Amino acid sequence: MNRKGFTLIELAVVVIIIAILATMATVFFKGDYSAQKKCAQNLRIISDAIEQYVDANNGQYPPDGTINPANNLKSALYPAYISDASVFKCPADTDSGSTDSYSAFYVKRNNYSKMTTFSVGCPRHDNGKSAMNLFFQGQTLKCELAEATDGSGVLTPGSDISGTATMADGSTVSSTGAVAFLQSFDIGKGMCYSLFKSDADPKDIVLNVTPGAKFEVITPSAIAGVEGTRFLVKVIDKDHTDVTTYDGKVRVEEKTGTGQVDIPAGYTTSVVLGIRPLSRYSTNSTLGRGRGGDRDEDKDKDKDRDKKS
């Protein structure tokens, strides 16, 4: 039986091709992995500094620039808690003039927020297809970014929306004023975790969230977070945000950590910076800056919470 093998030339060609492919793969993965690794290290250092800041500031987290853009994460941590300014520059950030890759994507949280909640992100990896995200206690995770679009086309993380923005899962957000798109990343089963951040200028932000998707709107005084519902966030000023739920349920947190409340369909809560949100207001009642319009069952729940706190 004749057995035909590879000639030396054929073997040489195969070896050369394999070597070229291996070199290309090594360069590609090494460069990408190196940037991700350094970014994750930066985020862990930032996480430690945030905890130091919280300990030194009576439990308050660093500002997120929603009231004053200059009063942001970097300005709060450098140089008081992080002495090396290069920690704030991700290797994947190719903007030569950039000295801060993270502050624009920082979400100020409070002690009521859960450990798994997204806190800081860097949506620059894999040519803008993925993000390195920091969760609480130094947990970092690479997340695949999902596409978001508005009237001007595909949204770039950090940009402002124009008209109505649509997430990959069909969730939409529209605003009467500028709202910054932080990022939208895949959480599985075709659903996204999408985040927007508002400054203190008065505006209405209307959201329609696909069931199963996670959506958060961060204002100077509140965080409105939801999984599948329709709701309105009304920014009154830097100290006051109203949130109205039309369908489902929205959880609203006061930004300095005084408390949180779940708002069912048909109700509105008025959140004032530094004041614990206690009440749910009927959408037919006059909204006030504190109490008023309470239902009896809500008062009982508030009293119970006060006893426990």
Secondary structure, 3 states (H helix, E strand, C coil): CCCCCCCHHHHHHHHHHHHHHHHHHHHHHHHHHHHHHHHHHHHHHHHHHHHHHHHHCCCCCCCCCCCCCCCCHHHHHCCCCCCCHHHHCCCCCCCCCCCCCCHHHCCCCCCCCCCCCCCEEEEEECCCCEEEEECHHHCEEEEEECCEEECCEECCCCCECCCEEEECCCCEEEECCCEEEEEEEEEECCEEEEEEEECCCCEEEEEECCCCCEEEEECCCEEEEECCCEEEEEEEECCEEEEEEEECEEEEEECCCCCEEEEECCEEEEEECCCCCCCCEECCCCCCCCCCCCCHHHHHHHHHHHHHC
